[in-house]
Amino acid sequence: MHVKNSEVTELPDGQKIHCLGISTSPRRNGNTSILLQRALEGASAAGAETELIYLNDYRFSPCLACDGCFKEGRCVVKDDMQLIYEKLLGTNRIILAAPIFSMGMCAQAKAMIDRTQRFWSTKYILKRDVIVDKEKRPTRKGMFISAAGSDRESIFDGSERVAKYFFLMLEAEYAGCYCYPSIDKKGAVLEHPEALEEVHGAGFALGRPQA
Ligand SMILES: Cc1cc2nc3c(=O)[nH]c(=O)nc-3n(C[C@H](O)[C@H](O)[C@H](O)COP(=O)(O)O)c2cc1C
């Protein structure tokens, strides 16, 4: 088991926690989706409002590297990523769940992350804040969940780096990686109650106002 935890900081009184879970595996109700659902249950138990989306329900192209976002920090490609941008900007907790495919994060997750290039442009080309309303969403946090068939814990290293980059672009503090090796067949994670309990606890911690 491969776990990293984050530091915790206070949220101001009255701050409403919204926790967005993004299931990126094309295998609906597969291992990472089950882990994500448990984490969201934990966040809900802590009082957070939760939302689960399946990336496969959205139609979007990979980044075209057109540099269209260099001008205003907006993506000029009008597809379902526009809906996902709204969700990413409008939440204060993000849980990204992505399985390991071919030694890295699945292509669906990577395609979404490449499309957040508009936030990179906002930060580094336009030198503006990504989250403008800092009063409303003062401390954003992001957690990464993964599973792999292999028994090598290092299998997650590259993907965790990508997840950290994703959260950095979204101005969300990294809240840790919950990545499980040796989990392959669909639903195999159900035979690992300790993993389910662990992500539930991580979700609970993330969902608390003071997380
Ligand atoms: C196309 C594909 C490529 C995969 N490549 C790897 C790999 O390189 N290393 C590995 O450990 N597991 C690999 N796996 C196994 C998945 O990581 C594993 O089945 C995981 O539990 C899937 O999670 P999911 O049920 O959420 O999709 C691969 C699976 C698929 C479908």
The ligand as a Gaussian input file, in Angstrom:
#p B3LYP/6-31G(d) Opt

LIG

0 1
 C       -5.115000      -1.048000     -21.217000
 C       -4.655000      -1.490000     -19.854000
 C       -3.322000      -1.333000     -19.529000
 C       -2.874000      -1.690000     -18.256000
 N       -1.546000      -1.497000     -17.963000
 C       -1.112000      -1.778000     -16.722000
 C        0.262000      -1.541000     -16.390000
 O        1.067000      -1.068000     -17.187000
 N        0.673000      -1.847000     -15.137000
 C       -0.188000      -2.376000     -14.209000
 O        0.240000      -2.611000     -13.081000
 N       -1.491000      -2.608000     -14.486000
 C       -1.968000      -2.318000     -15.735000
 N       -3.297000      -2.543000     -16.045000
 C       -4.203000      -3.096000     -14.999000
 C       -5.033000      -2.010000     -14.293000
 O       -4.228000      -1.042000     -13.726000
 C       -5.879000      -2.663000     -13.205000
 O       -6.740000      -3.629000     -13.766000
 C       -6.692000      -1.655000     -12.410000
 O       -7.242000      -2.317000     -11.285000
 C       -7.805000      -1.072000     -13.241000
 O       -8.574000      -0.159000     -12.497000
 P      -10.104000       0.150000     -12.892000
 O      -10.893000      -1.118000     -12.575000
 O      -10.478000       1.289000     -12.082000
 O      -10.102000       0.454000     -14.354000
 C       -3.782000      -2.233000     -17.306000
 C       -5.123000      -2.394000     -17.662000
 C       -5.561000      -2.021000     -18.911000
 C       -7.028000      -2.190000     -19.288000

